[in-house]
Amino acid sequence: MSTVYRAEEEGERLDIFLARRTGLSRSQVQKLVSGGYVETGQRGARPSLRLRRGEGVKVTVPPPTPSTLLPEAIPLKIVYEDGEIVVVDKPAGLCVHPAPGHLSGTLVNALLFLYPELSLMASPRPGIVHRLDLDTSGLIMIARHESARLFLSGELKARRVDKRYLVLVRGRVVPEEGVIDAPMGRNPGNRKKMAVVPGGREARTRYRVLRRLEGFSLVEAAPETGRTHQIRVHFSHLGHPVVGDRLYGVKSPLFERQFLHACCLRFRHPRDGRWLEFTSPLPPDLEEGLRALTDSCDVLARR
């Protein structure tokens, strides 16, 4: 399957242009170019080729190689599915893809059982377009074939995917609406953690306070970028760590995991461009903990 992109600017490098439009890394784009999967209006496509404004760039998805991942019959809550995409309401505790310590029993293994065609995708994480942390619940979109994955990855990179999260943080967040604009990178003191660091990669999170409780704020957060642990790091950096977050905050007696839930997902369909929007209510563990916290705050208020 082929896709044609149009260059908007005069003189932009071919590899930079395709990386921006497809969501692939520059090294992946360069492999496509060197493999003969990219055509332009000029002779001899190469990564450093300077494009002309309005020039068409044709990208052909290469033949996939079968995945070695094993399908597993793991129950999933499917919110939406068609021939192009799947939207899953992921439970907390389910790892999105195999990783050290989680080599099986992941969302990818479950998807391969339900959608065997994913095994033909040329990716170690077939179908995965974006991720949710292990202990984060909520909505995640899946591509059922490579051209859909390229489209959705490009939409993410162009910031045309709206992802919103319900987050309970410690303290009184002020102002009630704002943008956390703080670059992120690996924590120099602990490489397993992320942190706000000078010279890090751009990271922006919009937020608005939905409700205030004694010593807590319930917030809707919308990350404009997709850095690892972005919401957790940004609010911890402000002095308002996510409740129950043991990595960037402290554990909570009311919540066994971090209070972070992907509640809304809005994006364009890869086939016809129509907008789709999905919502997910708080799962029972977070709902019950929030109710208990609210009741305790009400008792304190009456004293």
C-alpha positions as CSV (number, residue, x, y, z in Angstrom):
1,M,0.0,0.0,0.0
2,S,1.3,3.4,-1.0
3,T,0.8,6.9,0.4
4,V,1.6,10.2,-1.3
5,Y,2.6,13.3,0.8
6,R,3.0,16.8,-0.6
7,A,5.9,19.0,0.4
8,E,4.8,22.3,2.0
9,E,8.1,24.0,2.1
10,E,10.9,24.7,-0.5
11,G,14.2,23.0,0.2
12,E,13.3,20.7,3.1
13,R,15.3,17.5,3.4
14,L,13.5,14.3,2.3
15,D,14.3,12.4,5.5
16,I,13.2,15.2,7.8
17,F,10.0,15.8,5.8
18,L,9.0,12.1,5.9
19,A,9.9,11.7,9.6
20,R,7.6,14.6,10.4
21,R,4.8,13.4,8.2
22,T,4.9,9.7,9.0
23,G,5.9,9.6,12.7
24,L,8.9,7.3,11.8
25,S,12.4,8.0,13.0
26,R,14.9,9.5,10.6
27,S,16.8,6.2,10.6
28,Q,13.7,4.3,9.7
29,V,13.0,6.8,6.9
30,Q,16.5,6.4,5.6
31,K,16.1,2.7,5.5
32,L,12.9,3.1,3.4
33,V,14.7,5.5,1.0
34,S,17.8,3.2,0.6
35,G,15.5,0.2,0.1
36,G,13.8,1.9,-2.8
37,Y,10.4,2.4,-1.1
38,V,10.3,6.2,-1.6
39,E,9.8,8.0,-4.9
40,T,9.8,11.7,-5.7
41,G,9.5,13.9,-8.8
42,Q,13.3,14.0,-8.9
43,R,15.7,11.3,-10.1
44,G,17.6,9.4,-7.4
45,A,15.8,9.7,-4.1
46,R,18.2,10.0,-1.2
47,P,17.8,11.1,2.5
48,S,19.5,14.4,1.9
49,L,17.4,15.3,-1.2
50,R,16.0,18.8,-1.1
51,L,12.3,18.8,-1.9
52,R,10.5,21.4,-4.1
53,R,7.3,23.0,-2.8
54,G,4.3,21.0,-3.7
55,E,6.4,18.0,-4.8
56,G,4.8,14.6,-4.3
57,V,6.6,12.0,-2.2
58,K,5.3,8.5,-2.6
59,V,6.0,6.0,0.2
60,T,5.3,2.3,-0.3
61,V,5.0,0.2,2.8
62,P,7.5,-2.7,2.4
63,P,6.4,-6.3,2.7
64,P,6.0,-7.2,6.4
65,T,8.0,-9.9,8.2
66,P,6.1,-12.3,10.5
67,S,6.1,-11.5,14.2
68,T,7.6,-14.0,16.6
69,L,5.3,-12.8,19.4
70,L,2.8,-15.4,20.7
71,P,-1.0,-14.7,20.8
72,E,-2.6,-15.1,24.2
73,A,-6.3,-15.3,25.1
74,I,-6.3,-12.3,27.5
75,P,-9.8,-10.7,28.0
76,L,-9.9,-7.1,26.6
77,K,-12.6,-4.4,26.8
78,I,-13.0,-3.4,23.1
79,V,-14.6,0.0,22.8
80,Y,-14.5,0.2,19.0
81,E,-13.2,-1.8,16.0
82,D,-13.3,-1.8,12.2
83,G,-10.9,-2.9,9.5
84,E,-8.5,-0.1,10.2
85,I,-8.3,0.5,13.9
86,V,-9.2,-0.8,17.4
87,V,-9.8,1.2,20.5
88,V,-9.2,-0.6,23.8
89,D,-10.1,0.4,27.4
90,K,-6.9,-0.9,29.0
91,P,-7.0,-2.0,32.7
92,A,-4.3,-1.0,35.1
93,G,-1.6,-3.7,35.5
94,L,-1.7,-4.7,31.8
95,C,1.7,-3.9,30.1
96,V,1.2,-2.5,26.6
97,H,4.0,-4.5,24.9
98,P,6.7,-7.0,25.9
99,A,9.5,-5.5,27.9
100,P,12.1,-6.7,30.4
101,G,10.0,-8.2,33.3
102,H,6.9,-8.5,31.1
103,L,7.8,-10.8,28.2
104,S,4.3,-12.2,27.9
105,G,0.8,-11.4,29.1
106,T,0.8,-8.0,27.4
107,L,-1.8,-6.0,25.4
108,V,0.1,-7.0,22.2
109,N,-0.2,-10.7,23.0
110,A,-3.9,-10.3,23.6
111,L,-4.3,-8.3,20.3
112,L,-2.5,-11.0,18.3
113,F,-5.0,-13.5,19.6
114,L,-8.0,-11.4,18.5
115,Y,-6.5,-9.9,15.3
116,P,-4.0,-12.4,13.8
117,E,-3.2,-10.1,10.9
118,L,-1.2,-8.0,13.3
119,S,1.5,-10.7,13.2
120,L,2.3,-9.6,9.6
121,M,3.2,-6.0,10.6
122,A,6.9,-5.2,10.4
123,S,7.2,-4.0,14.0
124,P,8.4,-5.5,17.3
125,R,5.2,-3.9,18.8
126,P,2.6,-4.7,16.1
127,G,-0.4,-2.3,16.2
128,I,0.9,0.0,18.9
129,V,0.7,3.7,18.0
130,H,1.1,5.2,21.5
131,R,1.5,3.8,25.0
132,L,0.0,3.9,28.5
133,D,2.1,3.2,31.6
134,L,1.6,-0.2,33.2
135,D,-0.5,1.1,36.1
136,T,-2.4,3.7,34.0
137,S,-5.8,2.7,32.9
138,G,-8.0,3.9,30.0
139,L,-8.2,4.4,26.2
140,I,-5.5,3.4,23.7
141,M,-5.8,3.2,19.9
142,I,-4.4,0.4,17.9
143,A,-3.7,0.2,14.1
144,R,-4.6,-3.0,12.4
145,H,-2.2,-2.6,9.5
146,E,0.9,-0.7,8.6
147,S,-0.6,2.2,6.6
148,A,-3.1,2.9,9.4
149,R,-0.1,2.9,11.9
150,L,1.8,5.4,9.7
151,F,-1.2,7.7,9.5
152,L,-2.0,7.7,13.2
153,S,1.7,8.1,14.1
154,G,1.8,11.1,11.8
155,E,-1.3,12.5,13.4
156,L,0.3,12.2,16.9
157,K,3.5,13.8,15.7
158,A,1.4,16.7,14.2
159,R,-0.5,17.0,17.5
160,R,-3.8,16.3,16.0
161,V,-4.7,13.6,18.5
162,D,-6.6,14.8,21.6
163,K,-5.8,12.6,24.7
164,R,-7.2,13.6,28.1
165,Y,-6.6,12.1,31.5
166,L,-8.3,12.3,34.9
167,V,-5.6,12.8,37.5
168,L,-5.8,13.2,41.3
169,V,-2.8,15.1,42.6
170,R,-1.8,16.3,46.1
171,G,-2.2,19.9,47.1
172,R,-4.1,22.9,45.7
173,V,-3.2,23.4,42.1
174,V,-3.1,27.0,41.0
175,P,-4.0,28.6,38.7
176,E,-7.1,26.5,37.9
177,E,-6.2,26.3,34.2
178,G,-2.8,26.4,32.7
179,V,0.0,24.9,30.6
180,I,3.0,23.1,32.1
181,D,5.9,23.8,29.7
182,A,8.9,22.1,31.0
183,P,11.5,20.1,29.0
184,M,12.1,16.5,30.0
185,G,14.8,13.9,29.8
186,R,16.4,11.1,31.8
187,N,16.9,11.8,35.5
188,P,20.7,12.2,35.7
189,G,20.7,10.7,39.2
190,N,18.4,7.7,38.3
191,R,18.3,6.5,34.7
192,K,15.1,4.6,35.4
193,K,13.2,7.8,36.0
194,M,12.4,10.8,33.9
195,A,12.7,14.4,35.1
196,V,12.4,18.1,34.1
197,V,15.9,18.9,32.9
198,P,17.6,21.9,31.2
199,G,18.0,21.2,27.5
200,G,15.6,18.2,27.6
201,R,13.0,17.4,24.9
202,E,10.0,19.7,24.6
203,A,7.2,18.6,26.9
204,R,3.8,20.5,27.3
205,T,0.8,19.5,29.3
206,R,-2.5,21.5,29.4
207,Y,-4.6,21.1,32.5
208,R,-7.7,22.4,34.3
209,V,-8.9,21.7,37.8
210,L,-12.2,19.9,37.9
211,R,-12.7,19.6,41.7
212,R,-11.0,20.5,44.9
213,L,-10.8,18.4,48.0
214,E,-9.1,19.0,51.3
215,G,-5.4,18.7,50.3
216,F,-6.1,17.3,46.8
217,S,-7.0,18.5,43.3
218,L,-8.9,16.4,40.7
219,V,-7.5,17.6,37.4
220,E,-8.1,16.9,33.7
221,A,-4.7,16.8,31.9
222,A,-4.1,16.9,28.2
223,P,-0.5,16.3,27.1
224,E,0.4,18.1,23.9
225,T,3.6,16.0,23.6
226,G,4.1,12.3,24.4
227,R,7.1,12.0,26.7
228,T,7.5,9.0,28.9
229,H,5.7,9.6,32.3
230,Q,5.0,13.1,31.2
231,I,1.9,13.9,33.3
232,R,3.5,12.2,36.4
233,V,6.8,14.1,36.0
234,H,5.2,17.5,35.3
235,F,2.9,17.5,38.3
236,S,5.6,16.2,40.6
237,H,7.8,19.0,39.3
238,L,5.1,21.5,40.4
239,G,5.1,20.0,43.9
240,H,1.8,18.2,43.2
241,P,2.6,14.5,42.7
242,V,0.0,12.1,41.4
243,V,-1.7,10.4,44.3
244,G,-0.5,6.8,44.6
245,D,2.5,7.3,42.3
246,R,5.3,5.4,44.1
247,L,8.0,6.4,41.6
248,Y,7.5,10.2,41.5
249,G,5.5,10.7,44.7
250,V,4.4,8.5,47.6
251,K,2.0,5.5,48.0
252,S,-1.5,6.1,49.2
253,P,-3.6,4.1,51.7
254,L,-6.7,4.6,49.4
255,F,-5.2,3.7,46.0
256,E,-3.0,0.7,45.2
257,R,-1.7,2.5,42.1
258,Q,-1.4,5.9,40.6
259,F,-4.6,7.9,40.1
260,L,-4.2,8.3,36.3
261,H,-6.9,7.4,33.8
262,A,-7.0,8.0,30.1
263,C,-10.6,9.2,29.9
264,C,-11.0,10.7,26.5
265,L,-9.5,10.0,23.1
266,R,-10.2,12.0,19.9
267,F,-8.6,11.4,16.5
268,R,-9.2,11.2,12.8
269,H,-10.0,7.9,11.1
270,P,-7.1,6.8,8.9
271,R,-9.4,5.7,6.0
272,D,-11.7,8.7,5.5
273,G,-10.4,11.4,7.9
274,R,-13.7,11.6,10.0
275,W,-13.3,12.5,13.6
276,L,-13.9,9.8,16.2
277,E,-14.2,10.4,19.9
278,F,-14.3,7.9,22.8
279,T,-14.7,8.3,26.5
280,S,-14.1,6.0,29.5
281,P,-15.4,6.4,33.0
282,L,-13.2,6.0,36.1
283,P,-12.6,2.3,36.8
284,P,-14.1,1.0,40.1
285,D,-10.8,1.1,42.1
286,L,-10.3,4.8,41.4
287,E,-14.0,5.6,41.8
288,E,-14.2,3.9,45.2
289,G,-11.0,5.5,46.5
290,L,-12.2,8.9,45.3
291,R,-15.5,8.4,47.1
292,A,-13.8,7.4,50.3
293,L,-11.5,10.5,50.1
294,T,-14.6,12.7,49.5
295,D,-16.4,11.2,52.5
296,S,-13.4,11.8,54.7
297,C,-13.1,15.4,53.6
298,D,-16.8,15.9,54.3
299,V,-16.4,14.6,57.8
300,L,-13.5,16.9,58.4
301,A,-15.4,19.9,57.0
302,R,-18.3,19.3,59.5
303,R,-16.0,19.3,62.6
